[in-house]
Amino acid sequence: MIRARSFLNAACLLLACAAAHPADVFPKATKKLDAYFDTLQANGQVSGSIAISEAGVTRYSRSVGFASIADGIAQPADNGTRYRIGAVTRLFTAALTMQLAEGGSITLDNKVAEFFPDVENATVISYRDVTQQRSGLTEDSNYLLLGWMLEKVYDKPYAAIVSQRITGKLGLVRTYYKGTGGSNTLESVSYHWTPEGWSADPGTDKVMVGGAGGMVSNAGDLVSFMDALLKGRVVSPTSLATMQGEDGNPGFGMHAGKIMGIPAFGERGAVESFNAALFHFPAQKLTVAWTSNASRVPIDDILNEVMRLLTRAR
């Protein structure tokens, strides 16, 4: 009787554990994701990299296509290849701005006139307005202004600030500010599709750089950045809530929306033919990042299909 009761107790415990910890869905999802990206690569549809984490742990990463084309020969992309991330840079600039506010160097309600008196309505526009992109300035100008403000407060270039305050602390070795100059052999080249095949893009317009769009990264680093942000390793929980948008207010560097009908928050961006997206899905505890240098497939189609495959595997 005692032995039978012990067996029953053990069986109940196993059932309870199974209920508390559902089966791992990623082995099934991985096969479907690989099949999807295999098809894109085989048909020459896209070049880029994707990374997905669950509850802060990277569960999937993949690179497809090429990083560059030299003398007609495509150089394959890998998980070390870097991409320009355009407006995803705003997440870094917003986090740096929140760090300043936490330290008391500024308040979000300070007016931009303290550093930029010549800006129209400078005595009325606050840093909160600028960060939420409701200042009346053009969209890119908001985060360019924040980047310049950071340089004035720290008396350092934006590249040094983001390295010291974020990327260096988190070990994001593939993430840095590029601006318009310099080159790195691990950086990919931007290409657009023509009737003759892939053609390299000209250099970036200077208005697209700075704190609005000058960062370089890859999918793996972006996932690590978002997960660190959510764990309180970049800004405080209060600042994170402000960035996400409290009480129906606009977020700071983060936009709330839905992908495949699933609520998410994050940012996306494009510069030249580079595309990047970084989103967190709270209910699923998933973070998804995509970086690309050449694509014939809209980024929304890729994100939608990735989330469709992930949710169907659950």
C-alpha positions in Angstrom: 0.0 0.0 0.0 2.8 2.4 0.9 4.6 1.6 -2.3 1.5 2.1 -4.4 0.8 5.4 -2.7 4.4 6.6 -3.3 4.0 5.7 -7.0 0.7 7.6 -7.2 2.3 10.7 -5.6 5.3 10.5 -8.0 2.9 10.3 -11.0 0.9 13.3 -9.7 4.1 15.3 -9.3 5.2 14.5 -12.9 1.7 15.5 -14.2 1.9 18.8 -12.2 5.4 19.6 -13.6 4.2 18.9 -17.2 1.2 21.2 -16.7 3.5 24.0 -15.2 6.1 23.6 -18.0 4.5 23.0 -21.4 6.5 21.2 -24.1 9.3 23.2 -25.7 7.9 24.4 -29.0 11.1 25.7 -30.5 12.4 22.4 -32.0 9.2 22.3 -34.2 9.3 26.1 -34.9 13.0 25.9 -35.8 12.3 23.4 -38.6 9.6 25.6 -40.0 11.7 28.8 -39.7 14.6 27.1 -41.4 12.4 25.9 -44.2 11.0 29.4 -44.7 14.5 31.0 -44.8 15.8 28.2 -47.0 13.1 29.0 -49.5 13.9 32.7 -49.5 17.6 32.1 -49.9 17.2 29.5 -52.6 15.1 32.0 -54.7 17.5 34.9 -54.0 14.8 36.9 -52.3 16.6 38.3 -49.3 19.9 38.7 -47.5 19.9 39.3 -43.7 19.9 37.8 -40.3 17.2 37.0 -37.7 17.4 36.3 -34.0 14.7 35.2 -31.6 14.8 35.0 -27.8 12.3 33.5 -25.4 12.3 34.8 -21.8 15.6 36.4 -22.3 17.3 33.3 -23.8 18.3 33.2 -27.5 16.4 30.3 -29.1 16.9 30.8 -32.8 19.3 32.7 -35.1 19.9 32.4 -38.8 21.7 34.3 -41.6 20.9 34.1 -45.3 22.1 35.6 -48.5 25.2 37.7 -48.9 27.0 40.5 -47.0 28.4 42.0 -50.2 29.2 41.3 -53.8 32.7 41.7 -55.1 33.7 41.1 -58.8 30.4 39.3 -59.3 31.1 36.9 -56.3 28.7 37.0 -53.4 30.3 37.0 -50.0 28.0 35.0 -47.7 26.4 36.7 -44.6 26.9 35.0 -41.2 25.9 35.8 -37.6 28.8 38.2 -37.4 27.7 40.4 -40.3 26.7 43.9 -39.3 23.9 46.0 -40.9 22.8 49.6 -40.6 19.7 49.8 -38.5 18.2 53.2 -39.4 15.5 54.4 -37.1 16.1 51.5 -34.6 18.9 53.8 -33.5 16.1 55.8 -31.7 15.8 53.0 -29.1 19.4 53.7 -28.1 19.0 57.5 -28.1 15.8 57.2 -26.1 17.5 55.0 -23.5 20.5 57.4 -23.3 18.1 60.3 -22.8 16.3 58.4 -20.0 19.7 57.8 -18.3 20.3 61.5 -18.3 16.9 62.2 -16.7 17.5 59.5 -14.1 20.9 61.1 -13.2 19.3 64.6 -12.9 21.3 66.1 -15.7 18.1 67.1 -17.5 14.4 66.7 -16.8 12.1 65.5 -19.6 10.2 68.8 -19.2 13.2 71.0 -19.8 12.8 73.1 -22.9 15.2 72.6 -25.8 16.0 76.3 -25.7 18.7 75.6 -23.1 20.9 74.2 -25.8 19.1 75.0 -29.0 17.6 78.6 -28.7 17.4 79.0 -32.5 15.0 76.0 -33.0 11.5 77.3 -33.8 9.3 77.3 -30.6 12.4 76.3 -28.6 11.0 77.9 -25.4 7.9 75.8 -25.7 9.2 72.4 -26.9 10.4 70.0 -24.2 12.6 67.0 -24.4 9.5 64.9 -23.7 7.9 66.4 -26.8 11.0 65.6 -28.8 11.3 62.1 -27.6 7.7 61.4 -28.2 8.0 63.0 -31.7 5.2 65.5 -31.0 7.4 68.6 -31.1 6.2 69.8 -34.5 9.7 69.2 -35.9 10.2 66.7 -38.8 10.4 63.1 -37.7 14.1 62.6 -38.1 14.9 66.0 -36.6 13.6 65.0 -33.2 16.2 62.3 -32.6 18.9 64.2 -34.3 18.3 67.0 -31.8 18.4 64.5 -28.9 21.7 63.1 -30.2 23.2 66.6 -30.3 21.8 67.3 -26.8 23.6 64.2 -25.5 26.8 65.3 -27.0 26.5 68.7 -25.4 25.7 67.3 -21.9 28.5 64.7 -22.0 30.9 66.8 -24.1 31.7 63.7 -26.1 30.7 62.4 -29.6 27.6 60.2 -29.8 29.7 57.2 -30.7 31.7 57.4 -27.5 28.5 58.0 -25.4 26.6 55.0 -26.7 29.7 52.8 -26.3 30.4 53.8 -22.7 26.8 53.9 -21.6 25.2 50.9 -23.4 27.1 48.7 -25.9 30.4 48.5 -23.9 28.5 47.6 -20.7 26.4 45.0 -22.4 29.2 43.5 -24.5 27.4 44.3 -27.8 30.6 44.1 -29.9 28.8 44.2 -33.2 26.9 47.4 -32.3 28.3 50.9 -32.7 27.6 54.3 -34.2 28.8 54.7 -37.8 27.6 58.0 -39.0 28.6 58.6 -42.6 32.3 57.8 -42.5 34.6 54.8 -42.0 34.2 51.2 -43.0 34.4 47.8 -41.5 35.1 44.6 -43.4 32.4 42.9 -41.4 29.7 45.4 -42.4 27.4 44.5 -45.2 26.7 46.6 -48.2 23.2 47.8 -49.2 21.7 46.5 -52.4 18.5 47.1 -54.3 17.0 44.9 -57.0 17.2 45.9 -60.7 16.3 44.0 -63.9 20.1 43.2 -64.2 20.3 41.9 -60.6 21.5 43.4 -57.3 22.9 46.9 -57.5 24.8 48.6 -54.6 23.3 51.7 -53.2 25.0 55.1 -52.9 26.0 56.4 -49.5 23.6 57.6 -46.9 22.2 61.2 -46.9 23.7 63.0 -43.9 20.2 63.9 -42.6 19.6 60.2 -41.8 22.5 59.8 -39.3 23.2 60.9 -35.8 20.9 59.8 -32.9 18.1 59.3 -35.5 19.7 56.6 -37.6 23.4 56.2 -37.5 23.9 52.9 -35.7 25.2 49.6 -37.0 24.2 46.3 -35.4 22.9 42.8 -36.2 20.0 40.7 -35.1 21.7 38.9 -32.3 23.0 42.1 -30.6 19.6 43.8 -31.0 17.8 41.0 -29.3 20.4 41.1 -26.5 19.9 44.9 -26.2 16.1 44.6 -26.0 16.3 41.8 -23.4 18.8 43.8 -21.3 16.5 46.8 -21.5 13.5 44.8 -20.2 15.6 43.3 -17.4 16.5 46.8 -16.1 20.1 46.7 -17.1 20.0 49.9 -19.2 17.4 52.1 -17.5 15.2 51.8 -14.4 11.8 50.1 -14.5 10.2 53.5 -14.2 12.1 54.8 -17.2 11.3 51.6 -19.1 7.6 52.2 -18.5 7.9 55.7 -19.8 9.7 54.4 -22.9 6.9 51.9 -23.5 4.3 54.6 -23.1 2.2 55.0 -20.0 -1.5 55.8 -19.6 -2.0 55.9 -23.4 0.9 58.4 -24.0 3.3 57.9 -26.9 6.3 55.8 -26.1 9.9 57.0 -26.1 11.7 55.2 -29.0 9.2 52.4 -28.7 6.0 52.0 -30.7 3.1 49.8 -29.6 1.4 47.8 -32.4 0.5 44.4 -33.6 2.2 41.9 -35.8 0.0 39.0 -37.0 -2.6 40.4 -34.6 -0.2 39.9 -31.7 0.5 42.9 -29.4 4.2 44.0 -29.5 6.4 47.1 -28.9 9.6 48.1 -30.5 11.0 50.0 -33.5 11.8 49.5 -37.2 13.9 51.4 -39.6 15.3 51.7 -43.1 18.3 53.5 -44.6 19.5 53.0 -48.1 18.2 49.4 -48.7 19.0 48.3 -45.2 16.0 47.2 -43.1 15.8 46.5 -39.4 13.2 45.7 -36.9 13.3 45.0 -33.2 10.1 43.9 -31.3 9.1 42.3 -28.0 5.9 40.3 -27.6 5.1 40.5 -23.9 2.4 37.7 -23.8 4.7 35.2 -25.6 7.9 36.5 -23.8 9.5 36.6 -27.3 11.9 39.2 -28.7 12.4 39.2 -32.5 15.1 41.1 -34.4 15.6 41.2 -38.2 18.4 43.0 -40.0 18.8 43.1 -43.8 20.9 44.6 -46.5 19.0 43.4 -49.6 15.5 42.2 -49.9 12.8 41.7 -52.5 10.3 40.8 -49.7 8.6 43.5 -47.6 9.8 43.5 -44.0 6.2 43.2 -42.8 5.8 40.0 -44.8 8.9 38.5 -43.1 7.8 39.5 -39.6 4.3 38.3 -40.1 5.5 34.9 -41.4 7.9 34.5 -38.5 5.2 35.2 -36.0 2.8 32.9 -37.8 5.2 30.0 -37.6 6.1 30.7 -34.0 2.5 30.8 -32.8 1.4 27.8 -34.8 4.1 25.8 -33.1 2.6 26.6 -29.7 
